[in-house]
């Protein structure tokens, strides 16, 4: 969370309470993406959302991951390969155009 301006102690707090710095409008999409992956609707977790920087600005991020340790009938409980990637405004504009005109 250094990219967002938080020090190590603050970062530890936000990792444990991630939703406290997620834009409120983005929380339902994150929860839906997690649920879709946990229930097997999607093979991987992927979501784009805004995080609150220490400066007060909202910064777009994408998060990717996969649930592991499943045995085929039961879904695993370990979330690995989770990665936060800061998105540029160019990426956001390109994605929005693509979504409007597939």
C-alpha positions in Angstrom: 0.0 0.0 0.0 3.0 2.2 -0.2 1.8 3.3 -3.7 -1.2 4.7 -2.0 0.9 6.7 0.5 0.4 4.4 3.6 3.3 3.4 5.8 4.0 -0.2 6.9 1.9 0.0 10.1 -1.1 1.5 8.2 -0.7 -1.1 5.4 -1.0 -3.9 7.9 -4.2 -2.5 9.3 -5.8 -2.1 5.8 -4.8 -5.6 4.7 -6.9 -6.9 7.6 -9.8 -4.6 6.8 -9.5 -4.2 3.0 -13.0 -2.9 2.5 -12.4 0.1 4.7 -10.4 1.7 1.8 -12.5 0.4 -1.1 -14.9 2.8 -2.8 -18.4 2.0 -1.5 -19.8 1.8 -5.0 -17.3 -0.9 -5.8 -17.9 -3.2 -2.9 -20.9 -5.1 -4.4 -18.9 -5.9 -7.6 -16.0 -7.2 -5.5 -18.2 -9.4 -3.4 -20.0 -10.7 -6.5 -16.7 -11.5 -8.2 -15.5 -13.3 -5.1 -18.8 -15.2 -4.8 -18.7 -16.2 -8.5 -15.3 -17.6 -8.1 -16.0 -19.4 -4.8 -19.1 -21.0 -6.3 -17.3 -22.1 -9.5 -19.0 -19.7 -11.9 -15.6 -18.3 -12.9 -12.3 -20.2 -13.0 -10.4 -17.2 -11.5 -11.2 -14.1 -9.5 -10.8 -10.8 -11.3 -12.2 -7.4 -10.4 -11.4 -3.7 -10.9 -12.2 -1.2 -8.2 -11.1 2.0 -6.5 -8.9 2.3 -3.4 -8.6 5.3 -1.2 -5.1 6.8 -1.2 -3.8 8.5 1.9 -4.1 11.8 0.0 -7.9 11.3 -0.4 -7.7 10.5 -4.1 -9.4 7.4 -5.5 -7.0 5.2 -7.4 -8.2 2.4 -9.8 -6.8 -1.1 -9.2 -7.3 -4.6 -10.6 -7.1 -7.7 -8.5 -6.6 -11.2 -9.8 -6.4 -14.5 -8.0 -7.5 -18.1 -7.7 -8.8 -20.3 -4.9 -6.7 -23.3 -4.3 -6.7 -26.5 -2.2 -10.0 -27.8 -3.7 -10.5 -31.5 -4.3 -12.8 -31.2 -7.3 -16.0 -31.4 -5.3 -15.2 -28.9 -2.6 -13.8 -25.5 -3.3 -10.5 -24.6 -1.7 -10.1 -22.0 1.0 -6.6 -20.6 0.1 -6.6 -17.6 -2.1 -3.3 -17.4 -4.0 -1.7 -15.4 -6.8 -3.7 -12.5 -5.6 -2.2 -9.4 -7.2 -3.1 -5.7 -7.0 -2.2 -3.8 -10.2 -2.7 0.0 -10.4 -4.6 0.9 -13.5 -3.9 4.0 -15.6 -6.5 6.3 -16.8 -5.7 5.2 -20.4 -6.5 1.6 -19.4 -9.8 2.7 -17.8 -10.9 4.6 -20.9 -9.9 1.8 -23.3 -11.8 -0.8 -21.2 -14.9 1.5 -21.0 -14.9 1.9 -24.8 -14.5 -1.8 -25.4 -17.3 -2.6 -23.0 -19.6 -0.3 -24.8 -18.6 -1.6 -28.3 -17.6 -5.3 -28.1 
